[in-house]
């Protein structure tokens, strides 16, 4: 792990309009994430942790403050620029897997590569490598309905890492899994961090999941609690 921050958040605010009133989801958030860290963002439901993750990923936009990610001021990028930046630099793992039901594991993992200039052979090599890393090299032709929930999440992790992104962001990646499947998914994330040097930011409400991270920060009611 280096001392170079890959995420620098300063004075970040996010306000939603709800029922004619403003709801403050994030209030003056400061956060640094170093290259090679595995950061767990914890907090109760509604604390703002997923909102913060989505802003760092360029999925959502802040109301105020600064968010520098991998040297880019993502708040200043257009929607097209944000889309290209995400495809090149960010792998995102969702709680609900977000697999396409009619596509095989191979085809689901290949999806992000269709936006690149890789040849069909190169895409195949990347997909098979990613599926091997998550232990599903023997499930290449299986549809999501033929897989367990844990296997579906591992396919989703393979899809997130198939482009070899600079950062992996995971939003409650074990929220829909039983204890055994959750442990498998967390061990893969820890392996990606320790063996491959991937910077990971994981949102979770589970204290056990948080033990897999190298550092934990807590949010409450839109505020980052001090270390």
N, C-alpha and C positions, 0 to 999 in steps of 0.2 A: 504494500500500500504506500502511495506517495503522499507528500504533503500538498499536492496541487489540488485545489478544489475544482471539481467538475460541475458542481452546482453552487451558485451563490445567490441567495435570496435575501433581499433587504427591504424592510418596510412593506411587505406584501399584504395587500388587502383584497378581499373578494366580498362583494355585496350583491345579494339577490333581492329582486323585488318580489314580494309575496303578499297577496291580499291587500295591495295598496300601501304596504309598509316595507321598509328596507330591513333585510335580515343579514347581519354580518356573519359570514361563514369563516373568514380569516381576518385577523386584526393585527396588523403591524408585525408580520412574521419575519424573523431573521433565521437563516439556516445555511450552513456550509456542509457540503458532502464531498469528501476527499475521494480521489481516484482509488479504486480498489476496496472501498468500504462496502459493507453490507449493513445498511441502515434499516432499522425497523421503526416505523411510525405507529405509535399506539395511541389509543384514546377511545372513549365511549362513542356510541353512535351519535352522529351529529356534531362531532368535535372539529370537523374540518379536514381530517386526514386524507380522505379520498379527493376532496377538492384540491388540496395542495398537490397531491400526486398528479392529478389531471393537468394542473397548470404547468408543473415541471415537464410533463410529457408533451405539452403543446396541444392538448385536447381541449382545454378550456383556457380562457384568458382572464388575467387578473384585472381588478378594478383600479388598483394603484400599486405603486412600489416597483421594484426591479427584480427580474428573474433572469440570471445569466446561466445558461446550461451549455456545457462543452464549448465555452467561448462565444456563444451566440446570445444576443439579447432577444429572446424569443418573443417578447412582447412587441418588438418592432417588426416582426416578420409578417408578410401577407399570408392569407390562407394557403395559397399555392406554395409559397416558400416554406411554411410550416409543414405542409404535407410531405414535401421532398425531404425536409430536415428529419422528420420523424422516421421516414422510410430508411434513411441512411444511418441514423444514430440510435434509435430507440426500439427496444423490444418490450411489448406490453403483454402482461398476463392478467386475464380477467378472472373474477370469481366464478362466473358461470360458463367458463371455457370458450364460448362463442365460436364453436366449430360449425361448419356447414354440413348439415346432416347427410346430404346426398354425395358428398365427397369422401374419398378414402383418407386414411391418416396421411398417406404420402401427399395427396392432392391438397389437403388442408395446410400442411406444413409448407408446401411449395408456393402457396398464394403470394406471400410477400416478394418472392423472387421473380414473379411475373412482371413486376414493375422495374426490374433491373435489365441490364443488357447481357446477362449471362446466357450462354447457349443451353440447349436442352440437356446435354451431357453434364455441364457444370452444375445446373440446377439439381439434377439427379444426385450428383456427388454430395452437394450441400445438404439435401434433404435426408439422404441415408445416414450421413454423419450425425446430423441433429437427432434423428430418431435413435441411433445407436447410443448417443450420449445419455438419453433419457430412458434407455433400456427397452425400447420398443422396435428394435430392428426386425422382429418377427411379426409385427402387426401392421406392416406397410399397406396391405390391401384391405384392411378392416375399415368398415364404416363406423362412425361414432356410436350408433346403437348396438354394435357388436363389441364395444369396449366397456369396461367398468368406469365409474366416475373418476377414479384415480388415474386410469389409463388415459381418459379423455383430457385430464388436466396435464398429464405429461406430454400428450400431443400438442397441447396449447403452449407449453413451455418450449417444445422443439420448434414450433412455429415462431415464437418470439426470438429465439436465438439463431435461426437459420441464416439470417443476413449478417451474422457476427456483429451485432450492434455494440456500441460503446457502453450502453447502460441497459439494464433490465429493470423494469418497473412492474411491480406485482400488487394488484389491489385485492386484498383478502383471498390469496390464492388457495387457502385451505378451508374457506368458509363453507363450501358445499361437499366436503370430503369427510369420511370417517377417520378415526384416529390412525389406522394403519396407512391409508392412502395419503393422509396429510403428512405423516412422517416420511414417506417415500418422496413426496414432492419437495418437502423442505430439505431433505438430504441432497436432492438434485441441485436446488438453489445454492446450498452451501458448497457443493462440489464446483459449481460454475464460478463461485466467488473465490474459493481457495485454490483450485487447480487451474482455472482459466483466467483468473484475475478480473472477472467481470464486476463492475460496480453495480450494486443492486439496492433499490429502495423498495421496501415492502410495507404495505399498509396491513395492519392486523389488529384485532382486539384480543387475540389469544396470547396470554403470557408465555405459554409453552412454545408457540411458534417464534416468539420474539427471542428466545434463547439461542436460536440458530444464527442470529445476526451478530455483528461485531460491535454495534452501537445501537442504543435505543433512545428515541426522543418521544416525549409525550405531548399531545395536544389536548386541550380542554376548552370547550366553548370558543373555538377559534383562536386561542392563544397558545403559543409554544411555551411549555413549562421549562424553567431553567434546569440545566444538568445537575 
